[in-house]
Amino acid sequence: TIISKSNITAITNLSFSEIIKIRKKNYNYLKNRINPKNVIKLNLKANEVPIFFLIKFLNEHTRDKIRIFLKSNNIFCPIHWRTRYTTFYNSNELSKKILSIPIDQRYNITDMYFILSILKKYDQSLLKI
């Protein structure tokens, strides 16, 4: 993977404490605005930092449709934890329903607001009223 000069500059100019602060701020911003029925609740300890904001959908089809819609609006959400192992049925089923929203230090509250506005365009029920 090639990292752009602007990303290298951004990474080297931030301290770990700043990275932690940004990620937690982005996470909490989304957590306070997305419908709780869609939120994967993380019981984070004070020294734990989220990598993504996890949203759960009813099924893989719904998740994939929303992912495509987000991508069409330049929001790229990876899918994590796909597994081929049949012995972990619950993990496999959960992995089909989860979408990971990026919240890392490259993003700010304006970006989180934009993500919410796109989710709202797709389905207003995804957000808290």
N, C-alpha and C positions, 0 to 999 in steps of 0.2 A: 504494500500500500504506500502511495506517495502522499506526503503531507505538504500542503501548500505553505508558502512563507508566512501568510497571514495567520494560519493555524499555529505554526511554530512560535510566532511572536506572541500570540494569545496565550499559549500554554506556558511559555517561559516567563511571561510578565505577571502571572497570577500565582499567589501563594496557595498552599493547600488550604489554609483557613478561608481564603476568598472563594476557592472552588466549592468547599463545603457549604459556605454561606449561600452562594448562588443556587446550588442544587436544591438545598432545603427550601429556599424562598420560592423557587419555581414549583417544587413539589407541593408545598402548602397552598400556593396560589391555586393550582389545579384541584387539589383535594377539597378546598373550600367552595368550589364552583361546579364540580361535576357531581351528578346525581349519585348519592351513596350506593344505590343498588348496582351501579356499574363499577364501583371502585374496589380494587383488590386492596384490602386494608393491610398495611404493613405496620407492625408494632416495632417501630424503630427506636432503638436506644439512643441516648444523647450522642454517643460516639459513632453511630451508624449513619451512612449517607446513601440515599437512594440514587440509583443509576438512571432509572426510567420511572415514569408514572404508568402504572398498569391499570388498564381498563378491561373489564370482562363483559363479554356479550353472550347472548343466548346460545349462539352456535357459530361454527366456523364460517358459514356463508355470510352471516351478518357482519362478522368481524372483517372478512375479506372485502365486502362491498364498501365498508367505511374506510378501510385502508386504501382502497383504490381512489375513493373520493378525496381523501387527505393527500394522497400522492399527486392527484391532478391539481391540487392547490399548493404544491411544493412543500408538503409536510411529509417527511419520509419516516415511517414507523416500522422498525424491524419486528419480526416475529421471532420470539425466543422459545427455547425449550422444546422444539420439535424433536420427537424421539420415535425411533422405529421399534422400540421394545414393547412387546405386548404384555409383559409381566407387570408393567406400571400403568394399569388401565386408568386410574384416577388422574395421574399426571398427564397421560396422553389426552384425555378428555379436556382437562383444564387448559393444556397448551393450545388446543384448537380454538379456544374462546378468548384468549388474551391478546391484547395489542399493547405494545410498548411505546409510550409517548416520550420523545427525547426531552430531557430537562437539564442537560449538562451545562457547564459553564459558558458554552458558546451562545446560550440563549438568555434572554432577560424577560421581564414581566410583559413587555410589549409583545414579544414572541408568544408568550403563554396566552395572552389576550387574543392574538390572531388565531392560535390553535382552537381556542374556545369558540371564536366566532365561526370558524369553519365547521366545527362539530355541531354548532347550533343550526347552521344552514342545512346540514344533513338531517339532523333530528333534534329538535328542541328538547325532547324529553331526556336527552343525555345530560342536560345541565340542571342545576338546582333552580327552582323558580324563585 
